Each structure stands twice: as C-alpha cells, then as structure tokens.
Amino acid sequence: MHGIGVCCWLQHLETIEVIEYYTAAYDTVIAVGSVNESDQLSRFSNYGNEQELVAPGEGILSTYYDGTNHIYVYGSGTSMAAPHVAEVAALAWATHPTFTNQQIRELLRATAIDLGTSGWDKYYGYGKVDAYKVVIYVPPPIPELSSAILAAIGVTVIILNQVIKKLFILYLTLYTINFMGFENHKYFQVHDYTSDNNVHSKTRVPDNRQDIRNTQTCRLAHIQPQM
C-alpha cells in the first residue's frame, strides 16, 4: 500500500459538535466514532463533518496494565472503536495488496453498514465498518477491448504512421530547397528555342523576367536554382 493510513477516534467527550478536533479532522485521517451493541451512537462519542466511520466501542474486551500485571478488562470509548477500523483496514490490505491507501479507504466506506440517515451523515459517517464485506470484496474486472476496437486502433496506427512519413519527407524536401537557396528566386534557367524546337541558346534572366535578350521563341522548360 502506497502511503500510511491513520485511524483516530473522534474524542471521548460528552459534548456537542462545536469545534474540529485534531488529529481526527485532518483529511488524511479516518475519523472513527463509537456505537453500542444496538448500533446507536455512544453517548460519549462526538460527531461532525469529519465523521467517516463508526465501530463498536462499548463493553469491548481488551488488554490492560494495572501497574503490576497485564490483564484483560472490558472498556468503553472511541479509543476502543478506532482499533476495529485499523484492523479491518489491515485485513483489506492483506486481501488486496495492490490497493493504494486511498483505495483501501474507499473500500472501507463502500462496504460499511449504513446507519442513521441513508448515505453519509454527521453522526455515523459512511456507517459501521464491516470486516466480512471487505474480505470477500472482488474488484470489478478490467473490461477487455473488443476485436473491432483493436482493429480500429491498428488501422489508426497505420494511418498515423503513413502521415508521419509523408510529413517527414515534406520536411526534408522543404529543407533541401531552402538549403539550395531556391527560395530567393534570383535566377531562372530558361531554354531559348528556335522555331524548329532546337535549343538555340541558354540565357540567365532575373526573377522579374523582364530582361530577356536575343531570343526568338522563349519557353520556360524547367526551373533550376542558381547555385
């Protein structure tokens, strides 16, 4: 998974939503609220615009250190709910190792059990996290291109290849003409023909074609640049 996801509880406080609590309010953090066994928001769980998911947070068996021994006790709080979401995120990553952190986050949202108002709401977010749905989730297959589409792509590539070749040849031609100085049109090579179509002489004339001397029947046979 690219990047690290963070789950944070939305304050274990018996207050109404009046301020944003950090770090739960950061965009890169999943804010988690607590619900009881009846899927009702716990009285100590805060809520608000940052609420993203909820998880069981009342009467949760957990480890505890009493100062002398490590024991098991039942506890309640949003700090009991947040680890549920973190664990389900780990299961999602194990099941879908190629997913990015954002894809894992979207998967948790999409598979959550909707509670309260339909869709997202400020009390339950997207709903209660569901480990089973995350594990059995199968990503939609990537659609295969039909043979007709592949054929069309092949034809397009061939046409583009021909166009590129022609443009390249045109570029070389224009570059060659420019290099030879033909664009200046300083002189033309004019063939002077007699009435019997035998070449009589060759005369170089300026571009304006006004200085033609000693010609009888003059015909422009071909144009050659003056080197």
C-alpha positions as CSV (number, residue, x, y, z in Angstrom):
1,M,0.0,0.0,0.0
2,H,1.4,3.4,-1.0
3,G,1.4,5.7,2.0
4,I,0.2,5.1,5.5
5,G,-3.4,5.4,6.7
6,V,-4.3,6.6,10.2
7,C,-7.4,5.9,12.2
8,C,-8.3,8.3,15.0
9,W,-11.2,8.4,17.5
10,L,-13.5,11.4,17.4
11,Q,-13.0,12.4,21.1
12,H,-14.3,10.6,24.0
13,L,-16.4,13.6,25.2
14,E,-20.0,14.2,26.2
15,T,-20.2,17.4,24.1
16,I,-22.0,18.7,21.1
17,E,-20.1,19.5,17.9
18,V,-18.7,22.9,18.4
19,I,-15.1,22.7,17.2
20,E,-12.9,20.5,15.0
21,Y,-10.8,18.0,16.9
22,Y,-7.4,17.1,15.6
23,T,-5.9,14.8,14.5
24,A,-9.3,13.4,13.6
25,A,-10.1,16.5,11.5
26,Y,-7.1,16.0,9.1
27,D,-8.0,15.0,5.6
28,T,-5.5,12.1,5.7
29,V,-7.0,10.7,8.8
30,I,-10.1,8.4,9.2
31,A,-12.2,9.8,12.0
32,V,-13.9,7.0,13.9
33,G,-17.0,7.2,16.2
34,S,-18.3,4.6,18.6
35,V,-21.6,2.7,18.6
36,N,-23.2,0.4,21.1
37,E,-24.5,-3.1,20.6
38,S,-27.7,-1.7,19.2
39,D,-25.8,0.3,16.6
40,Q,-26.7,3.6,18.3
41,L,-24.1,6.3,18.6
42,S,-22.5,6.1,22.0
43,R,-23.3,9.0,24.4
44,F,-19.6,9.7,24.8
45,S,-18.8,9.7,21.0
46,N,-18.5,13.1,19.3
47,Y,-19.7,13.7,15.8
48,G,-19.4,16.2,13.0
49,N,-18.4,16.8,9.4
50,E,-15.2,14.8,9.9
51,Q,-17.0,11.6,11.0
52,E,-16.1,8.9,8.5
53,L,-16.8,5.5,10.0
54,V,-18.1,4.1,13.3
55,A,-17.3,0.8,15.1
56,P,-18.2,-1.0,18.3
57,G,-16.9,0.9,21.3
58,E,-18.8,-0.2,24.3
59,G,-18.0,-3.2,26.5
60,I,-15.0,-4.2,24.4
61,L,-12.6,-6.8,25.9
62,S,-9.1,-5.5,25.8
63,T,-5.7,-5.8,27.4
64,Y,-4.9,-3.6,30.3
65,Y,-1.9,-3.0,32.6
66,D,-2.9,-2.3,36.2
67,G,0.5,-1.2,37.3
68,T,1.5,-4.7,38.3
69,N,0.0,-7.2,35.9
70,H,-1.2,-7.3,32.3
71,I,-4.8,-8.3,32.5
72,Y,-8.0,-8.3,30.4
73,V,-10.8,-5.9,31.1
74,Y,-13.9,-4.6,29.5
75,G,-13.7,-1.0,28.4
76,S,-15.7,1.6,26.5
77,G,-14.7,4.6,24.5
78,T,-13.9,5.8,21.0
79,S,-10.4,4.5,21.7
80,M,-12.0,1.0,21.6
81,A,-13.7,1.7,18.3
82,A,-10.8,3.1,16.3
83,P,-8.7,-0.1,16.5
84,H,-11.6,-2.0,14.9
85,V,-11.3,0.2,11.8
86,A,-7.5,-0.1,11.8
87,E,-7.7,-3.9,12.0
88,V,-10.3,-4.0,9.1
89,A,-8.0,-1.7,7.1
90,A,-5.2,-4.2,7.7
91,L,-7.4,-7.1,6.5
92,A,-8.3,-5.1,3.4
93,W,-4.6,-4.5,2.6
94,A,-3.8,-8.2,3.2
95,T,-6.6,-9.2,0.8
96,H,-5.9,-6.6,-1.8
97,P,-2.1,-5.9,-1.6
98,T,-2.0,-3.9,-4.8
99,F,-4.5,-1.3,-3.5
100,T,-3.3,2.2,-2.6
101,N,-4.2,3.8,0.7
102,Q,-6.9,5.8,-0.9
103,Q,-8.4,2.6,-2.5
104,I,-8.4,1.0,0.9
105,R,-10.2,4.0,2.4
106,E,-12.8,3.9,-0.3
107,L,-13.3,0.2,0.2
108,L,-14.0,0.7,3.9
109,R,-16.5,3.4,3.0
110,A,-18.2,1.3,0.3
111,T,-18.6,-1.8,2.3
112,A,-19.7,-0.1,5.6
113,I,-23.1,-0.9,7.0
114,D,-25.2,2.2,6.6
115,L,-26.6,3.6,9.8
116,G,-28.8,6.6,10.5
117,T,-29.7,8.7,7.5
118,S,-29.2,7.0,4.2
119,G,-25.7,7.7,2.9
120,W,-23.2,9.7,4.8
121,D,-24.3,11.7,7.8
122,K,-22.5,13.6,10.6
123,Y,-23.4,11.0,13.3
124,Y,-22.4,7.7,11.7
125,G,-20.3,8.9,8.7
126,Y,-20.5,6.2,6.0
127,G,-21.6,3.6,8.5
128,K,-20.2,0.8,10.7
129,V,-17.1,-0.9,9.3
130,D,-17.7,-4.4,8.0
131,A,-14.7,-6.8,8.0
132,Y,-16.6,-9.6,6.2
133,K,-17.6,-7.5,3.2
134,V,-14.0,-6.1,3.0
135,V,-12.5,-9.6,2.8
136,I,-15.0,-11.0,0.2
137,Y,-14.9,-7.9,-2.0
138,V,-13.9,-8.7,-5.5
139,P,-12.7,-5.7,-7.6
140,P,-14.6,-5.3,-10.9
141,P,-12.7,-6.8,-13.9
142,I,-10.9,-4.6,-16.3
143,P,-13.1,-4.5,-19.5
144,E,-11.5,-6.2,-22.5
145,L,-11.3,-4.4,-25.8
146,S,-13.4,-6.0,-28.5
147,S,-11.8,-7.2,-31.7
148,A,-13.4,-4.3,-33.6
149,I,-11.9,-1.7,-31.3
150,L,-8.5,-3.4,-31.6
151,A,-8.8,-3.4,-35.4
152,A,-9.8,0.2,-35.4
153,I,-6.8,1.1,-33.3
154,G,-4.5,-0.9,-35.6
155,V,-5.8,1.0,-38.7
156,T,-5.4,4.3,-36.9
157,V,-1.8,3.5,-36.1
158,I,-1.1,2.6,-39.7
159,I,-2.6,5.8,-41.0
160,L,-0.8,7.9,-38.5
161,N,2.5,6.1,-39.4
162,Q,1.9,7.0,-43.1
163,V,1.0,10.6,-42.3
164,I,4.1,11.0,-40.2
165,K,6.3,9.5,-43.0
166,K,4.8,11.9,-45.6
167,L,5.3,14.9,-43.3
168,F,8.9,13.9,-42.7
169,I,9.5,13.6,-46.4
170,L,7.9,17.0,-47.0
171,Y,10.1,18.5,-44.3
172,L,13.2,17.1,-45.8
173,T,12.2,18.4,-49.3
174,L,11.5,21.9,-48.0
175,Y,14.7,21.9,-46.0
176,T,16.7,20.9,-49.1
177,I,15.1,23.6,-51.2
178,N,15.8,26.2,-48.6
179,F,19.4,25.0,-48.3
180,M,19.9,25.3,-52.0
181,G,18.7,28.9,-51.9
182,F,15.8,28.3,-54.3
183,E,13.5,30.3,-52.2
184,N,15.4,33.5,-53.2
185,H,14.4,33.0,-56.9
186,K,17.4,35.1,-58.0
187,Y,17.7,33.4,-61.4
188,F,15.8,31.0,-63.6
189,Q,17.3,28.7,-66.2
190,V,15.5,29.5,-69.4
191,H,15.8,27.5,-72.6
192,D,15.6,29.5,-75.8
193,Y,14.1,27.6,-78.6
194,T,14.0,28.4,-82.3
195,S,11.0,27.8,-84.5
196,D,12.2,24.2,-85.2
197,N,12.3,23.4,-81.4
198,N,16.1,23.0,-81.5
199,V,17.9,24.5,-78.5
200,H,19.5,27.7,-79.8
201,S,21.0,29.2,-76.6
202,K,20.6,29.4,-72.8
203,T,20.1,32.7,-71.1
204,R,20.0,33.5,-67.4
205,V,17.4,36.1,-66.6
206,P,16.5,37.9,-63.3
207,D,13.5,36.8,-61.3
208,N,11.3,39.6,-62.7
209,R,11.7,38.0,-66.1
210,Q,11.9,41.4,-67.8
211,D,15.5,41.2,-69.2
212,I,15.2,38.6,-72.0
213,R,17.6,39.3,-74.8
214,N,18.4,37.6,-78.1
215,T,15.5,35.2,-78.1
216,Q,13.1,34.3,-80.7
217,T,10.5,31.9,-79.2
218,C,11.2,31.6,-75.5
219,R,9.7,28.8,-73.5
220,L,10.3,28.1,-69.8
221,A,11.3,24.4,-69.9
222,H,12.3,23.9,-66.2
223,I,13.4,25.9,-63.2
224,Q,16.8,25.3,-61.6
225,P,18.1,27.2,-58.6
226,Q,21.3,29.2,-59.1
227,M,24.0,27.5,-57.0
